[in-house]
Amino acid sequence: MKIYLRKRIVILTKHTFRVFLIQLVCLQALLANPSNSQGLEDYHVRVDAHKASLVEVLSGLEHQTDFRFAYNQKLIQSQQKITLKLDADLRTVLKKITEQCDFQFRRIDESIFVTAVNTQDKSRKPVEEDRTLKGKVIDAETDEPIVGGTIIVEGGSKGTVTDLEGRFELTVDGKARRLRVSFLGYEPKTIEIGNQNQFTISLSPKEGVLEEVVVVGYGEQKKANLSGAVDNIGGKSLSALQVNTIGEALLGQLPGVYVDIADGKPGRAAGFNIRGSTSINGGGPLIVIDGVPQTTNDLNNISPHDIEEISVLKDAASTAIYGARASFGVILVTTKRGNEAMSVRYDNYFGFSKPTRVPELYDNPLDYLSINENEFNANIGHNYFTDAQIAYPEQVAADPSLPHATVEDIGGRPNLLLGGQVYNYYDLWFRDLTPKQNHRFSVGGKDKKFQYYLSGDFNHEEGALSFKPEKINRYTLRSNITYNVTENLSVFNSTSLVKRDEEHPNQYLYGFTSNVWRFIENSNPMMPEYVEIDGEMVPTDIGFYREFVENQSGIEQAMHDTKSTIGVDWKILGGKLKLHVDGTYQFTNTEKLRWWDNTGPYLSNSFNNRNIVLDYYADAGPSKIYRSRWRTIRNNINAYGTYDTSYGLHNLTVMAGYNQESYNYLYSYADREYPLQVPQHSLNLASGVANVSDDDDKNASRSVFTRINYNWNGKYLLEINGSYFLSSKFAKENRGHAFIAGSGAWRISEESFFDNIRSTVNNVKLRVSYGSIGNANIGSYDYIPIMGVSQSAYTLEGERVNYTSSPNPKSANFTWETVETLNFGLDATFFRNRLTTTLDVYQRNTDNMLANFRSLPSVFGATVPKENIASLKTQGWELNLAWNDTRKVGRNPFSYGVRFNISDYHSEITDYYNPTNYLADYYRGQQLGEIWGLTTEGYFQTDEEAQNGALLETNSYKAYAAAGTIKFQDINGDGVINFGERTLENPGDYRKIGNTTPRYQYGITLNGAWKGIDLNVFFRGVGKRDIYPGAEAVNFWGPYNRKYQVMLQHTVDERWTPDNPDAYFPRPQGYLALGNNDLGVPQTKYLQDASFLRLKNLTVGYTIPSSLTERIKISHVRVYFSGQNLWETTALHFSLDPEGLTKDPDANESRVGLGTAYPIQRVFSFGLQVKL
């Protein structure tokens, strides 16, 4: 049953309400304390002491009051004596005591702290007591009371909020000096307390979110003046999630920004997409970091804690200034600069992770082999195990002294007899918890001459494998320094250094073992790692694989990246003209070593050598050592100027500039077979034929660009962006192209007819934009006919001979793909900017996509050249809602926020050359992500019905049809189930049954802070998505995929039998999920609803009051717990994770299926943040 958006919202509302109730109960418990307290003068005490110790005197006072005195060892050891006879209030008594000793008293709530004092300090107060401050907060322009304003003691956590009349009452200790008063939509104010107890505080309104400055292409703009589709998120929101990559931080945070993290493997890089499908030839957003175009890898290597802001440019009007590199959006990253006051920070966390899903094995050793043999093998006419092997588990059960594994000669051939135990290698080979840690240090500051920010970050992650885990260490250094030569001239430098060291197990042994998880899926779990043969312990297939991964192979990789930008900013003409020039050099070097030694001995389990001891693992190919190196050099130059001017109500900004970029990539590798000493990892110590190769890639681009902004009185906004872009990726006659886009906006709320409701509806702005941009996301030499060079398998005089192939012809009209975007938007804020909302609706057309145009006879002898003939249309919408407010809870302010975003898109092929409308190719009218499949009616009830019924024509095992075989609907009534001609006009019994496109992707953030406690909760979900498991999805199908693959608990419990006719899975048959067999073909019964809701992040922190930390010269100390992927709800069956529905990205062959990648991880971490 599909879970669509309405049902998802209902479920989400229930969970949100439960979370709210839990928070409310917690707050009630925290507030369960007396709200009123008496002053020192309210307690009448009597003292009659003669040369008594201070401890004795204070003990007597404790018995007469509700206070407790807190003191250290120094007071206990004090020899000072007190002589005092007095009947008075407690304040007077304590004052008299201080006249006879070198101690003073400070009251905090129901405790009185006793501390030693400097006797030379004449200004000291003998008794410091809480005092009560009262007042009212009003609007400076209207004198109206401000309801919900926040009043906090500066440097502490104590505070309150104003009531319905704008009044407040706050009890502070005697050391309080200043109050910080703030309210959303107003300028904050700091008030000196002095000797006052009564206050009237006026706050001046500000434009709030509209005054916020947003980074755009080659500059900044006020949010109020934006007319394009631009979204942004601050570094504070990113760092609140306590994750260590930008991909994890951005996931689900902004509508229309999609982050793809393929699996849970340590160090897995994220991919980024803006607004869905781009081109059938691929493409993604341009990444710009501190004004310099970068790669996705560069973005993945930045710590989220170094980010000041991320802006996302979504429409053509915003991205046209970057030309053909930005046809599918731009992600602009601004790293931190120093603030006014110098600050030193140290942050860390230590954590651990575990998989969200682990397959559950069927672990009954008595019938494990018999079920596999008598059902999954026999039902397709195969046999895999001998009678002796099937009987042995019962023998071991009857006589436990028998070995669990032994090799015996039966019928002239060796038999490996197994019994007594099913080995769960998921448990045996993987750790329950996997460690990780992160340490960050930063220092920043600013004065009249210097602005600086320096940071260092160390991140360590490990994999789950117990005997050879992945280990990834990332070291990052970053500096941003600006020097003001004069008031109008400054120079700056931004430098980043990244070092990444990786150790990985070499998990690939043969075609089915792209990773350890995949190997276990293809192994018999009744087989131990070792078996005794002739008195020696010999590794089995499983044991050899463990030794191979642990000791006989490995992968080491090291990456070094250095990037430095130097630039100048100059203001002239009284600041109206701002000139900017910068140049960037980036060098990235990556080196990789991979080696493997496949020598045995081991007990083979292969078909041709089953149960025979071999000296080497032949399926793995020869032992080999392999070295490779990637080197990339990037150069970038930016030069632009911005001129601002105003004429009455007319405001004009003109920016124009020049950009130049070059890219130089070189790849080289060498491998050699049969290393003599593998542990030395040297090509020189190997023998055999050496293979050496290299590859290089170079391209460059130049552009001139401009942006013109005009607004009249802040009401009517117009922007034009344009660029002329030159790319070396095209032939000279097609190398240059001009791109232009425009946008406009109307701030309706600035009109006079809005005056009466402006206090409620603070801002309303309508936006529209349109533009066309080229797409240069193609190869550097795609326009050039290239002759491939390969090595022959034959040798001439001991050397392998090189040969060339015929060049692939190219179209004479090879040119740019063009991307047109039309966008309509609405921005609005309500209730003094507490509620903000943004809505965008868009259509993006990708035209002139490269595709095959015509069929040519085979005698042509080469691949048909692609031409610019295809088109794609993507339509979508985005909604963002946010509420932020402060309320009084108890006697302290409780600030909270709720943010909700949702987006959706769908894409359609509007033009493509496919004259037959063949369904295995693109066709006009196709919705991307379509799943075509059969309609499942159920199972045949009898053998006779199955043998006479309509069977799937392509099923290789239809001759074995019987009761329990899948019954498909014969839609076209021809008596056979087939795909017709696999065309749109004749699909046979095929129909559209689903779509893999994730629809209605949403994110929900809840945050709050009260009395030093902070909470951040983030949910992410997908409202609608269909997935078919397909071939090689072993964690779903088990031995239905391949007869010898691991049997899972659900495949046994849910298999059809005469006693279980309504089972989820059909009659057990091996290979049924492969190719075009019954389960390999998409069908309605096993189509999975992949919608989900997941608690992506939960962070709870506590900030220690500064009144305590300042004693040790520390201004801020926070401890926290953070968890990722803690909970989810989904309709997916069995061990599939809704965010792990991918094939192993590291696999270099086709025999991997859905869900075979590294599992998604639950992460639990504990951290500390210290600020000096």
C-alpha positions, -999 to 999 in steps of 0.1 A, spaced: 0 0 0 15 33 -10 21 60 16 14 93 0 20 128 12 -13 132 31 -7 100 51 29 111 57 18 144 71 -7 127 95 21 104 107 45 133 110 20 153 130 15 125 154 53 121 160 58 159 163 30 160 189 46 132 208 80 150 207 63 182 219 46 164 248 79 148 259 96 183 258 67 197 278 69 170 305 107 176 308 102 213 311 75 208 338 99 186 357 127 212 354 104 239 366 92 219 397 110 242 422 99 272 443 94 303 422 98 327 450 126 331 476 131 353 507 158 378 512 185 377 538 168 404 558 137 382 560 155 357 583 158 366 620 188 348 637 206 348 670 243 344 674 262 339 708 298 329 700 330 334 720 362 326 701 343 301 679 355 289 645 338 303 615 326 268 606 308 265 640 291 299 636 279 291 600 266 257 612 244 275 637 230 298 611 221 269 588 199 254 616 180 287 618 175 293 581 167 275 548 202 284 535 232 262 531 268 276 533 293 264 507 330 267 515 363 251 507 392 235 527 408 269 532 379 281 554 380 248 575 417 253 582 413 290 591 425 299 626 404 330 627 380 331 657 346 348 659 333 366 690 298 379 684 266 382 704 238 395 682 200 391 677 193 405 642 185 397 606 208 374 586 222 402 564 233 422 595 248 391 611 269 382 581 281 418 577 293 417 613 311 384 608 330 398 578 345 425 600 362 398 621 376 375 592 390 376 557 360 360 541 330 373 522 295 359 514 277 356 481 242 343 479 231 323 448 195 310 451 193 289 483 231 287 488 255 312 503 291 308 490 320 317 514 351 329 497 385 343 508 391 379 499 420 403 495 421 424 526 437 452 506 407 455 484 387 483 500 359 481 474 348 446 482 313 440 494 309 419 526 277 404 514 266 400 478 229 392 474 204 388 446 185 419 436 153 422 418 151 443 386 118 454 371 109 473 340 91 476 307 102 471 271 85 493 245 87 501 207 109 532 203 86 545 175 52 537 188 57 533 226 37 501 223 47 473 247 68 446 232 54 412 242 79 383 244 111 404 245 141 386 260 161 401 289 193 382 297 221 390 322 251 396 300 277 368 305 252 344 321 222 323 313 197 339 337 170 358 320 133 363 314 108 375 288 82 404 289 46 397 296 15 409 277 21 445 289 57 444 280 68 442 317 94 420 332 108 411 366 143 395 370 163 386 400 200 389 395 231 384 417 251 413 430 278 409 403 254 415 374 265 446 355 246 446 322 213 434 307 210 423 271 175 431 257 164 417 223 133 408 203 129 394 168 126 423 144 143 449 166 178 460 172 192 445 204 203 468 232 227 464 261 217 483 293 240 492 322 224 481 355 243 504 379 222 512 410 189 511 392 161 487 400 135 501 376 139 503 338 121 516 308 138 502 277 130 511 241 140 490 212 142 503 176 126 483 149 148 469 121 139 452 89 150 418 103 154 391 77 151 417 50 182 435 61 201 402 60 229 402 34 231 372 11 261 362 -9 254 361 -47 276 357 -77 306 381 -74 290 401 -46 264 405 -19 228 417 -18 202 425 8 176 398 10 150 425 5 164 433 -29 167 398 -43 145 391 -73 159 357 -82 156 323 -66 183 323 -40 183 303 -7 208 304 21 216 288 54 240 301 81 269 283 95 253 283 129 225 261 116 250 238 99 272 234 130 242 228 152 239 193 137 274 183 149 284 164 117 317 165 100 308 169 63 289 195 43 269 168 27 255 155 60 249 191 71 230 202 40 209 170 36 172 180 38 180 216 50 170 236 19 141 229 -4 152 219 -39 188 211 -28 193 173 -29 222 156 -14 232 120 -24 253 101 0 254 66 -16 260 46 15 274 46 50 310 38 41 335 59 61 347 89 40 320 85 14 317 117 -5 284 134 -11 269 144 -44 248 175 -49 219 184 -71 197 215 -74 161 211 -86 162 175 -99 169 161 -133 195 180 -153 204 164 -186 205 128 -200 243 134 -202 246 144 -166 254 177 -149 254 192 -115 258 225 -97 288 247 -98 306 248 -65 322 282 -55 342 285 -23 352 320 -12 346 332 -48 367 304 -65 351 276 -86 359 243 -69 350 206 -72 325 185 -52 355 169 -34 367 203 -22 333 209 -7 333 175 10 367 183 26 355 215 44 345 212 80 310 226 85 323 245 115 345 266 91 314 278 72 300 312 77 272 309 51 260 288 21 240 304 -6 223 284 -33 215 301 -66 187 281 -83 174 299 -113 190 312 -145 186 348 -134 209 341 -105 234 318 -122 238 334 -157 267 355 -144 288 323 -141 281 313 -177 280 277 -189 294 262 -158 263 271 -138 235 258 -159 222 237 -131 226 260 -102 254 273 -80 264 265 -44 283 295 -29 302 287 2 317 315 24 341 305 51 345 323 84 364 356 90 374 371 123 349 389 145 353 421 164 366 405 196 393 379 196 381 344 203 398 310 208 378 279 204 384 242 209 357 216 199 358 179 199 336 148 199 341 111 204 315 88 189 306 54 176 284 40 149 264 9 140 244 -2 110 207 7 107 200 -27 91 218 -60 94 204 -91 75 190 -117 98 203 -152 90 183 -184 91 204 -202 118 189 -236 122 217 -261 113 194 -291 112 175 -281 81 195 -252 66 210 -275 39 179 -296 34 157 -265 27 182 -251 3 187 -284 -15 152 -299 -15 134 -266 -24 156 -239 -39 177 -264 -59 153 -292 -66 125 -269 -78 146 -259 -108 160 -294 -114 194 -288 -98 213 -305 -70 240 -288 -50 246 -309 -19 250 -347 -17 229 -370 4 258 -373 28 260 -336 33 222 -333 38 223 -361 65 254 -349 84 237 -321 105 214 -348 120 244 -369 128 262 -341 146 230 -334 165 229 -370 176 266 -372 184 280 -337 194 316 -351 195 316 -352 157 335 -322 141 314 -294 127 333 -297 94 352 -326 79 362 -337 44 354 -373 35 358 -393 3 323 -404 -7 317 -421 -41 352 -413 -53 349 -375 -47 357 -354 -16 327 -342 3 328 -313 28 304 -323 56 290 -295 77 268 -295 107 263 -284 142 263 -246 137 253 -218 114 281 -192 116 268 -156 116 297 -139 99 278 -106 101 283 -108 139 317 -126 138 335 -103 113 320 -69 122 323 -48 153 292 -39 172 304 -3 175 328 16 152 348 45 167 352 80 153 365 113 166 369 149 156 390 177 171 388 214 160 408 245 170 402 280 158 413 315 166 398 347 151 397 384 157 395 418 141 409 453 147 414 484 126 442 469 106 438 431 108 410 406 104 420 370 108 406 335 112 428 304 116 415 269 121 427 234 123 405 203 120 414 166 126 388 139 117 392 102 122 368 75 111 370 37 110 350 10 93 331 -18 108 352 -47 98 369 -61 129 401 -76 115 410 -49 90 388 -18 93 389 12 70 408 40 86 405 76 73 423 105 88 416 140 75 437 170 85 426 205 75 442 239 80 426 271 70 435 308 72 416 339 61 436 371 67 428 406 56 451 436 61 437 471 57 465 491 41 444 522 43 408 529 51 399 522 14 425 497 4 429 461 18 447 430 8 437 395 17 448 359 16 428 327 20 448 295 22 436 260 29 456 228 33 440 194 33 457 161 39 437 129 37 452 95 45 431 63 39 436 26 46 411 2 31 408 -35 30 412 -49 -5 378 -66 -5 376 -76 -41 386 -112 -46 364 -122 -75 332 -111 -93 308 -114 -64 330 -98 -37 330 -61 -43 328 -58 -5 329 -81 26 291 -78 29 287 -91 -6 311 -120 1 291 -131 31 259 -130 10 275 -155 -14 289 -179 12 275 -209 29 272 -199 66 275 -235 78 311 -235 66 337 -226 92 368 -206 85 391 -237 89 387 -274 85 411 -301 96 426 -321 67 453 -347 73 461 -332 107 464 -296 94 440 -267 97 433 -256 61 413 -224 54 380 -229 36 368 -204 10 356 -182 39 388 -186 59 410 -178 29 389 -147 22 395 -135 57 433 -141 55 433 -125 20 416 -93 33 435 -92 67 470 -101 57 474 -107 20 461 -75 4 455 -38 11 448 -4 -3 465 28 8 457 62 -5 470 97 3 456 130 -9 472 164 -5 455 196 -15 468 231 -13 448 262 -23 458 298 -19 440 330 -30 456 364 -29 435 395 -37 430 433 -33 398 453 -25 399 490 -33 372 516 -27 372 548 -47 349 577 -55 339 580 -19 331 542 -17 307 542 -46 331 522 -67 345 490 -53 372 472 -72 382 436 -66 410 414 -80 420 380 -69 441 351 -81 440 314 -70 463 285 -74 453 250 -64 474 219 -65 459 184 -56 480 153 -56 466 118 -49 486 86 -47 472 51 -44 488 17 -37 468 -15 -41 482 -50 -38 470 -86 -34 486 -120 -30 462 -149 -38 485 -178 -28 469 -205 -6 466 -232 3 428 -233 8 399 -256 3 382 -246 -29 344 -243 -31 343 -234 -68 322 -255 -92 351 -271 -110 374 -278 -79 349 -283 -51 364 -295 -19 399 -298 -33 429 -281 -17 445 -256 -41 477 -236 -38 463 -203 -50 429 -187 -56 426 -188 -94 393 -169 -96 411 -138 -82 436 -137 -111 473 -133 -106 488 -116 -76 496 -81 -84 509 -47 -71 494 -15 -85 504 21 -81 486 52 -94 487 89 -91 463 118 -99 476 153 -101 453 183 -107 464 220 -111 438 248 -112 443 284 -118 416 311 -114 416 349 -119 387 372 -110 386 409 -116 354 430 -112 341 463 -101 308 474 -85 294 509 -87 265 520 -65 246 552 -70 212 568 -61 191 596 -76 163 604 -53 141 573 -51 161 556 -78 189 531 -68 213 516 -93 241 491 -89 263 480 -118 288 453 -116 311 441 -144 341 418 -145 363 392 -160 371 355 -151 397 331 -164 402 295 -153 424 266 -164 424 230 -154 452 205 -159 448 168 -149 473 140 -152 468 104 -143 494 77 -144 495 41 -132 517 10 -133 510 -25 -122 531 -57 -123 522 -93 -117 537 -119 -94 554 -98 -67 583 -116 -50 579 -98 -17 544 -83 -15 549 -68 20 576 -45 5 550 -30 -19 575 -24 -46 571 -28 -84 608 -35 -86 604 -66 -65 578 -80 -88 583 -101 -119 561 -107 -150 548 -82 -175 545 -46 -163 516 -24 -175 521 13 -176 496 39 -188 487 75 -183 459 100 -191 457 137 -191 429 162 -194 431 200 -200 406 226 -205 402 264 -200 375 290 -200 372 328 -201 342 350 -195 332 386 -191 301 392 -170 278 419 -157 249 424 -134 227 455 -132 203 461 -103 177 488 -102 151 495 -76 127 523 -71 121 533 -35 126 497 -24 93 487 -41 101 477 -77 132 456 -83 148 447 -116 180 427 -122 198 417 -154 226 392 -154 247 384 -185 280 368 -195 299 360 -226 315 326 -220 344 309 -239 352 272 -234 379 251 -249 355 221 -248 341 231 -281 355 237 -316 366 273 -323 335 282 -343 313 272 -314 335 281 -285 319 313 -274 283 320 -264 264 348 -247 240 342 -219 215 366 -205 188 364 -178 165 388 -160 144 390 -130 120 414 -114 102 417 -81 74 438 -65 74 444 -28 36 448 -24 40 453 13 57 487 7 25 500 -10 3 524 10 -27 501 9 -6 477 31 -3 502 60 -31 489 81 -19 453 81 19 458 80 22 451 117 9 416 110 20 410 74 54 426 76 67 419 41 53 404 8 73 402 -23 64 387 -57 93 375 -79 96 364 -115 127 354 -135 137 340 -169 169 331 -185 189 308 -208 223 294 -201 246 269 -219 258 236 -204 295 230 -205 294 199 -183 309 177 -210 343 161 -216 373 183 -226 377 165 -260 342 153 -268 341 174 -300 373 158 -314 374 124 -331 398 103 -310 418 72 -319 420 48 -290 454 32 -282 454 -3 -267 479 -30 -260 477 -62 -279 475 -95 -261 504 -107 -283 541 -98 -278 567 -89 -304 603 -94 -292 591 -97 -256 570 -65 -257 532 -62 -260 524 -43 -292 503 -11 -292 475 -7 -318 450 20 -326 413 18 -333 393 38 -358 383 72 -346 347 78 -336 333 105 -359 318 136 -344 289 158 -356 299 189 -374 272 207 -355 284 197 -320 275 226 -298 261 237 -265 232 223 -246 209 251 -235 191 254 -203 161 277 -199 145 284 -166 112 302 -157 106 309 -120 78 325 -101 84 332 -64 67 346 -33 85 358 -1 65 368 30 70 375 67 44 378 94 40 387 130 71 409 133 91 385 112 85 356 135 70 336 106 88 336 73 78 318 41 91 313 6 74 296 -23 89 290 -57 74 273 -88 96 267 -118 101 250 -151 135 242 -165 139 231 -202 172 214 -212 174 216 -250 199 205 -276 210 175 -255 235 153 -271 219 120 -282 221 94 -310 202 106 -340 202 79 -367 210 43 -372 237 34 -397 246 0 -412 272 -21 -394 297 -16 -422 300 20 -411 326 5 -387 323 31 -359 299 45 -332 272 67 -346 281 103 -336 258 121 -312 240 153 -321 222 181 -303 187 168 -308 171 158 -275 151 179 -250 140 175 -213 115 194 -192 116 195 -154 88 211 -134 87 216 -97 79 237 -66 95 245 -33 81 257 0 100 269 31 83 279 64 101 290 96 88 302 129 111 317 156 100 331 189 108 335 226 85 329 255 89 330 293 90 295 309 93 298 347 115 329 353 137 323 322 133 329 285 126 299 263 136 305 227 124 281 201 121 276 164 103 254 139 114 251 103 97 231 76 107 227 40 93 206 12 99 203 -25 89 182 -55 98 179 -92 91 156 -121 109 154 -155 97 145 -189 115 138 -222 100 162 -247 121 153 -277 143 123 -285 151 103 -316 134 69 -310 112 63 -341 99 29 -327 94 42 -291 115 13 -278 109 12 -241 145 3 -232 156 37 -245 144 73 -239 112 82 -258 91 113 -262 67 118 -234 86 95 -210 86 105 -173 121 100 -160 122 72 -134 94 52 -149 91 15 -139 75 -7 -164 64 -41 -151 38 -69 -149 7 -70 -128 8 -98 -102 -25 -116 -95 -11 -140 -69 1 -176 -71 -12 -206 -90 -31 -228 -66 -24 -262 -81 3 -279 -103 -23 -284 -131 -33 -247 -131 3 -236 -133 12 -260 -161 -19 -249 -182 -18 -212 -172 -2 -182 -188 35 -182 -178 62 -156 -182 76 -164 -216 112 -153 -207 113 -174 -175 141 -200 -179 125 -223 -154 88 -222 -166 90 -259 -172 91 -264 -134 59 -243 -128 38 -257 -101 15 -246 -72 30 -215 -57 44 -202 -90 37 -165 -96 5 -158 -116 6 -127 -138 -23 -109 -154 -26 -116 -191 -35 -81 -200 -36 -85 -238 -53 -119 -235 -29 -138 -258 -24 -167 -234 12 -159 -227 29 -134 -205 55 -113 -225 67 -78 -233 53 -77 -268 77 -57 -290 89 -37 -259 75 -6 -275 51 21 -264 26 9 -289 30 -28 -282 42 -34 -246 26 -68 -244 16 -73 -207 39 -45 -196 25 -14 -179 38 15 -160 36 4 -124 58 30 -105 84 57 -106 118 58 -88 119 96 -86 118 107 -49 87 129 -46 77 154 -18 111 155 -1 109 174 32 128 184 63 116 194 97 138 212 123 128 218 159 151 237 182 149 253 216 171 268 243 163 274 280 186 280 310 217 268 292 200 237 278 197 235 240 179 211 218 180 206 180 159 179 163 159 173 126 137 150 106 140 142 69 116 123 47 104 114 13 66 113 7 65 91 -23 89 68 -41 88 34 -58 117 9 -59 119 -26 -74 146 -47 -57 157 -64 -90 185 -88 -97 214 -93 -71 194 -76 -43 205 -105 -21 195 -90 12 160 -90 -1 158 -122 -22 183 -145 -5 186 -178 -25 157 -167 -48 185 -147 -65 211 -174 -67 204 -208 -52 236 -210 -32 233 -175 -16 228 -171 21 193 -180 34 178 -152 54 152 -157 81 125 -138 61 131 -159 29 125 -190 49 96 -178 70 79 -160 41 84 -187 14 54 -204 -2 47 -239 10 15 -260 9 11 -250 46 17 -213 39 -1 -205 7 -4 -168 14 33 -163 19 50 -131 7 75 -150 -15 66 -177 -41 75 -213 -43 113 -216 -35 134 -216 -67 169 -205 -72 178 -179 -98 142 -167 -99 153 -130 -93 178 -130 -121 175 -119 -157 139 -120 -170 128 -148 -147 96 -144 -126 112 -122 -98 138 -105 -121 110 -87 -140 95 -57 -122 60 -65 -109 33 -50 -87 36 -75 -58 72 -68 -50 73 -31 -59 85 -14 -28 71 18 -12 103 36 -4 88 66 13 101 72 48 104 95 77 137 95 96 151 113 127 183 124 110 198 143 139 191 149 176 215 171 195 211 180 232 236 204 248 242 221 281 262 254 285 278 258 319 269 292 334 296 317 326 296 328 362 314 295 369 336 293 339 349 329 340 367 320 372 391 300 352 392 326 323 369 306 300 339 324 286 320 294 272 318 257 279 292 234 263 289 197 265 265 178 242 252 146 229 245 141 192 229 112 174 223 106 136 198 83 120 184 74 154 149 63 142 129 58 111 96 46 98 92 31 63 71 6 44 101 -11 29 103 -48 35 130 -66 54 166 -54 55 164 -25 30 172 10 42 153 38 25 185 59 22 207 29 12 189 19 -20 220 19 -41 244 -6 -56 279 -7 -42 295 25 -58 330 9 -55 321 -23 -74 338 -26 -107 315 -53 -122 278 -57 -128 270 -85 -103 258 -61 -76 223 -52 -68 201 -28 -48 211 -26 -11 245 -42 -15 265 -11 -6 280 -3 28 251 0 54 238 33 65 250 40 100 235 52 133 259 75 150 262 84 187 287 111 198 295 131 228 313 164 225 328 194 242 331 230 231 353 255 249 357 292 240 383 315 257 
